[in-house]
Every structure is written in structure tokens, then in C-alpha cells.
Amino acid sequence: MSRIRTAIGLMSGTSMDGIDLAILRSDGEDQVARGASLSIPYPESFRDRLKAGLVQAKAMRRREDRPGLLHRLERDLTLLHAVAVHDLLAEAGLSPADIDVIGFHGQTVLHRPETALTVQLGDGPLLAAETGIDVVYDMRAEDMRHGGQGAPLIPVYHRALAAGLDPALPRPVVFVNIGGISNLTFIAEDGTLTAFDSGPGNMLIDQWVEAHGQGRFDEGGAIAASGSLVPSLAEHYLGAPFFSANTRRSLDRGDFLPPPKGAVSLDDGARTLAWLTGAAILRSAEHLPARPKTYLVCGGGRLNPIIMTEFASLAAVRDGARVIAAEAQGFDGGAMEAEAWAYLAIRALDGKPLTFPGTTGVQEPVSGGVVARGR
């Protein structure tokens, strides 16, 4: 029997809005007990530095390189994560000694699966030293060394959660994570996983409203609510080769770009991009083994009522399928990715697979991660 461990998961996604943290107790298999969670936004000045880092990272050819400002940026990002860990421990009334391991995603600044190059800023040994807790980091690279896309990694955690779903939910049930980029997880009756990135999630909407000086995201879908769908713009995105290709691949932040400013009105652009989020998920779902009857949504996109309404309407018309937020099944849709990183760290310590041929295209199930000792 696998040992049950207590882990903290740290996730900072493609939206670059901050750090999500969650505590999880698990054996890395089907025993999962979710604990406290926390979300800490990045200061605006730090987000500006991350954006500059994305530009500098484009020149990288080796994973270990840290040109220009990236070396200092990685250190500062790691220290922000260390402070966040201590904040979570304080809120939960725990000490570092109560935690067995931290799963540290870091911040992706470059992801080029076609050349087996993925870079997540994050200094595992520094985080271990600052927290006094063992850290598993750099969990995508081993998958790429074995021919995988390096993403998505969360599906194996979705499989563990699927055991707790209401038996009355129409099957098949597909987990949908709408972060900066969206991804899908399909779990067959025998536990076999099929998963892949499904297209732009919040990323294009965030970039669109930010370019117009309207904040970092469309809070509550307020801007999109005043707009109308622009079919030509929507079809421009859905016509991308990504959606029709037989081989699924993981996406980078630069694979889909927002419309040029002035191409459409602010409101219409936001509405169209919200519609696109749901349409892209459904278009990509055509590559799944079976048509889903329930889409269970986690990630920041579930908080945008326009995304959820458009997605639900499209799914109902197309397949008679339901779209529900993770909370409807007792999950925390905002903490799920951070929980997954805790779960993955536990699996990594035991050498269990993190990725599978059906999730990343890796040649065979493979573990991963590098361990930095904190004690």
C-alpha cells in the first residue's frame, strides 16, 4: 500500500495572475483529502516583469539558460512562492514539519513541444531552503524527453477525483480546465485517460481587455455582456489548423493572439472571445473517444458567466450535454490545479507515472520531477 503524504501544490498558470496554493493528503492513487487553499495575486509591477520575461525567453535554446533579466526574475518568483507557502501554513495552523512535500509548477515562459523545449521559471532548491520542505519541481521535462508534449499533467488527478462524482451525472463526464489555455480530460470506464489542450481559455479575453485599459480581466463577464458575437472573428480562430489536426498538441501562450486593437469594438471582441472559449472546447472534443454528456468546469473561466452561458448553450444544442461548475460536485474549481500539483508531487516521490500516451503522447507512462531536499 502506498504511503499517505501531506503535500502543498503551487500553481501559476498562463494567465500570470498570481499563485494558487492548496494542501492535499493523498497516497497518489485514489485516496484524496483536500485541505486549505489560498490564492495570492502577483503585484502589478511583477506581472510587468513576467511579460518582459516572456519576450526574452523567446531567444532561449536550452532549458537551463536564463538570459537577461530571467535569472533575477526566477529568484524573485521563487521567493514570492516561499512567502505564499508560509502564508498558507499560517492560515491552516500548520508548520513546515507537517508537510511532506511541495509540488512546484513555477511560471512557464516558453513551451515549444515541437522542439521538446519547455521552460518553467522556479528554483526548486531555493524554495526548499526557504521553506524547509522537500520540493518536487520541473515535472514536465521528463515527459518531453520520452517524446511527450509536456502537457497536460493534471489528468491523472482528474481520474482520482472522478471516483467521487455523482453516479447520476450523465456519462461520459469530461473535466474541463479553463485557465489561460483550456484542456480536457476524458476518463474511460477502465481508467484509460485521453486528454489534451483544447484551445484558448481566458488568455485572449484577458489580453483584449487589458490592451484597452480595462483591467487584467473581464470581471464577471461585464464587458462581454454588453457585446455581440462577430461571426467572422470567431471563424477566424476556429479555422486554425490546431482544431482540425488529427494529432493533438499542447499550446503555448503565443499560439493564439488577440485581435488587433480596433478590429472590433471592445464589447463585441470580449463577447466573441467568450463564445470562442466554449466553441473551441466543443470543437476539440470531437477528437475524444466519445461525445461527452457532462462537462465539469474548473479554472478561472468558470467564474465568467458569459463563458459559462455560451458554453452551456452550445453544448446543449450540439449534443444535449450539460455544463456545470466543479463546485456543483463539491470540488473547488479554483484550487484544483494547485491540488493536482500536490498530488503529482506525491506520485513523483513514489516513482509513479505522471503522464501517459493518451494525455501527452509520451511513448509509455512516465514519472518525472526533480527533488530538492529541504530538511
Buried (B, 14 or more C-beta within 10 A) or exposed (E): EBEBBBBBBBBBBBBBBBBBBBBBBBBBBBEBEBBBBBBBEBEEEBBEBBEBBBEBBEEBEEBEEBEEBBEEBBBEBBBBBBEBBEBBBEEBEBEBEEBBBBBBBBBBBBBBBEEBBBBBBBBBBBBBBBBBBBBBBBBBBBBBEBBBBBBBBBBBBBBBBBEEBEEEBEBBBBBBBBBBBBBBBBBEEEEEBBBBBBBBBBBBBBBBBBBBEBEBBBEEBBBBBBBEBBEEBBEBBBEBEBBEEEEBBBBBBEBBEBBEEEBBBBBBBBBBBBBBBBBBBBBBBEBBEEBBBBBBBBBBBBBBBBBBBBBBEBBEEEBEBBBBBBBBBEBBBBBBBBBBBBBBBBBBBEEBBBBBBBBBBBEEBBBBBBBBEBE
